[in-house]
């Protein structure tokens, strides 16, 4: 039976992954608290609106960012941890400079400098210019792991919801269809085209597996997972049933 296997949130875009047991969803909104903040780089400025991912600190630019874990505290602060940089707790509305200083040792010197930590608009700051939830299949992860010759941590793909009980790559055929996870209905919009961040081990921050080359060589594309829009409000929890409606 198809089930929700895992739920992940990324409070600061590209900087830290956080597991959840459940989450409440609203139509035309992302998973609450996901990519709610983002750190600008170079000359990029806060526009108050969605911006392209190229303006922000991300794992494909700074692989060590992939090894950061996150935990959102009850007061809204975010606890971040890295295997070599240690730990920090930040109020994202006030402590952008402190976070930038903590990240300095993890950010490549040749990249544009870290800038301000900004709040995302209501639709979030995912790589899509609309409010979306990313959905991925555990069976697809297993197939790719086998092709790569090593188990792959799901955090490489920075997805929101992982599903079990699907056939490998089944979810890639869902764009244009409606699904129900728990009591939440979503319209699947498009596949997710992947970047170099998926090649980085989230335990070490090291680029160690050629995921993109393996995807292209074995399946003829670099797609993994799909983006979906929330249609009806409700709660999604781990082990919730999954249905394809249309």
C-alpha positions in Angstrom: 0.0 0.0 0.0 1.2 3.5 -0.8 2.1 5.4 2.3 3.8 8.6 3.4 7.3 7.5 4.6 9.0 10.7 5.6 8.3 14.5 5.9 11.2 17.0 5.7 11.3 20.7 6.1 14.2 23.1 5.2 13.6 26.3 7.3 16.5 28.2 5.5 16.8 27.5 1.9 19.9 25.3 1.2 20.9 25.4 4.9 19.7 22.5 7.0 17.2 19.7 6.8 14.6 19.0 9.6 12.4 15.8 9.9 8.7 16.1 10.9 6.1 13.7 12.0 3.2 15.7 10.5 2.4 19.0 9.0 -0.8 21.1 8.3 -1.2 22.4 4.7 -3.1 25.2 3.2 -4.1 25.7 -0.5 -1.5 27.5 -2.6 1.0 27.5 0.2 4.2 25.4 0.7 4.8 23.1 3.7 4.7 25.5 6.6 8.1 26.8 7.5 9.8 25.3 4.4 12.2 27.6 2.7 10.8 30.4 4.9 14.2 32.1 4.9 17.0 32.3 2.4 20.6 33.8 2.4 21.4 36.1 -0.4 24.8 36.0 -2.0 26.9 38.5 -4.1 25.1 41.6 -5.2 21.6 40.1 -4.8 19.1 42.3 -2.9 15.9 41.6 -1.0 13.0 42.4 -3.4 10.2 41.2 -1.1 9.2 38.6 -3.8 10.4 35.2 -5.1 13.8 35.1 -6.6 15.8 32.6 -8.7 17.8 30.1 -6.8 21.0 31.4 -8.3 20.8 34.4 -5.9 21.1 32.3 -2.8 23.5 30.1 -0.8 22.8 26.5 -1.8 24.4 23.0 -1.6 25.4 23.0 -5.3 27.5 26.1 -4.7 28.7 25.2 -1.2 28.7 21.4 -0.7 29.4 21.7 3.1 25.9 23.3 3.5 24.4 19.9 2.7 25.8 18.5 6.0 23.8 20.9 8.1 20.8 19.7 10.1 18.1 21.9 11.4 15.6 22.0 14.2 12.9 24.7 14.6 12.4 25.7 18.3 9.1 26.6 19.9 10.0 30.3 20.0 10.8 30.4 16.3 14.6 30.2 16.6 16.4 27.7 14.4 19.0 25.4 15.8 21.6 24.4 13.2 24.4 21.7 13.5 27.3 20.8 11.3 29.9 18.0 11.9 32.9 20.4 11.9 31.4 23.9 12.4 29.5 22.9 15.5 26.1 24.4 16.5 24.3 27.7 16.4 20.9 28.9 17.4 19.5 31.9 15.4 16.5 34.1 15.4 16.2 34.4 11.6 14.6 37.8 11.8 17.6 39.3 13.7 20.6 37.0 13.5 21.5 37.0 9.8 25.0 38.4 10.4 25.7 35.8 13.1 24.6 33.0 10.8 26.7 34.4 8.0 29.8 34.4 10.3 29.1 30.8 11.3 28.8 29.7 7.7 31.9 31.5 6.6 34.1 28.5 7.2 31.8 26.3 5.2 31.3 28.6 2.2 33.8 28.4 -0.7 36.1 31.5 -0.9 35.7 31.6 -4.7 32.0 32.0 -4.5 30.2 35.3 -4.2 30.1 36.4 -0.6 27.3 35.5 1.7 24.8 38.4 2.2 21.6 39.1 4.1 19.2 36.4 5.5 15.8 37.4 4.1 12.2 36.3 4.7 10.5 34.4 1.9 7.2 35.6 0.4 4.0 33.7 1.2 4.6 31.2 -1.6 8.0 30.3 -0.1 11.4 30.4 -1.8 11.7 27.0 -3.4 13.3 26.7 -6.8 9.8 27.0 -8.4 8.2 30.5 -8.7 5.0 29.1 -7.2 4.1 27.6 -3.8 4.9 23.9 -4.2 5.5 20.7 -2.2 8.1 18.3 -3.5 7.2 14.6 -3.5 9.6 11.7 -4.0 9.5 7.9 -4.1 11.5 5.6 -1.9 11.5 3.0 -4.6 13.1 5.4 -7.1 15.7 6.2 -4.5 16.4 2.5 -4.2 16.7 2.1 -7.9 19.1 5.0 -8.2 21.1 3.7 -5.2 21.5 0.3 -6.9 22.6 2.0 -10.1 25.1 4.1 -8.2 26.4 1.1 -6.3 25.8 2.7 -2.8 22.9 3.6 -0.5 21.8 7.2 -1.0 20.6 9.3 1.9 17.2 10.9 1.0 18.5 14.2 2.3 20.6 14.5 -0.9 17.4 15.5 -2.7 16.0 18.0 -0.2 12.4 16.8 -0.7 9.4 17.5 1.4 7.5 14.2 1.3 8.8 10.7 0.6 6.4 8.0 -0.4 6.7 4.2 0.0 4.8 1.5 -1.8 5.2 3.0 -5.3 6.9 1.4 -8.3 10.3 2.9 -9.2 9.8 6.1 -11.1 6.0 5.9 -10.8 5.7 9.4 -9.5 7.4 10.8 -12.6 4.2 10.0 -14.5 2.0 12.0 -12.2 2.3 15.6 -13.6 -1.2 16.6 -14.6 -2.8 14.2 -12.1 -4.3 14.8 -8.6 -3.2 12.9 -5.6 -4.4 12.7 -1.9 -1.9 12.3 0.9 -3.7 11.8 4.2 -6.6 14.3 3.8 -4.7 16.8 1.6 -5.3 16.9 -2.1 -2.5 18.1 -4.4 -2.2 18.7 -8.1 1.1 17.4 -9.5 2.6 20.0 -11.8 6.0 19.0 -13.0 9.1 16.8 -12.6 12.1 18.1 -10.6 15.3 18.5 -12.6 18.2 17.9 -10.4 21.5 19.7 -9.7 24.9 18.9 -8.3 23.8 19.1 -4.7 22.4 15.5 -5.1 26.1 14.4 -5.5 27.0 15.5 -2.0 26.9 13.2 1.0 24.8 15.0 3.7 26.8 13.3 6.5 30.2 14.7 5.3 29.5 17.5 2.9 31.7 15.8 0.3 30.8 15.3 -3.4 31.1 11.5 -3.5 28.5 10.0 -5.9 27.8 10.8 -9.6 24.0 10.9 -9.2 23.5 13.1 -12.3 25.7 11.1 -14.6 24.1 7.8 -13.4 20.5 9.2 -13.9 21.4 10.4 -17.4 23.3 7.2 -18.4 20.7 4.8 -17.0 17.4 6.5 -17.5 18.1 9.3 -20.0 17.2 12.2 -17.8 18.2 14.0 -14.5 14.7 14.1 -13.0 14.0 12.9 -9.5 10.6 13.6 -7.8 7.8 16.0 -8.7 6.4 19.4 -7.6 2.8 19.6 -6.5 0.4 22.4 -5.5 -1.9 22.0 -2.5 -5.5 22.1 -3.5 -7.4 21.3 -0.2 -6.3 22.0 3.3 -5.5 19.3 5.9 -2.8 17.4 7.6 -0.2 15.0 6.3 1.5 12.6 8.7 4.0 9.8 8.3 2.2 6.5 7.5 -0.8 8.4 6.0 -2.3 6.6 2.9 -1.6 7.9 -0.6 -4.1 7.8 -3.4 -3.9 8.8 -7.1 -7.3 10.4 -7.8 -7.3 11.6 -11.4 
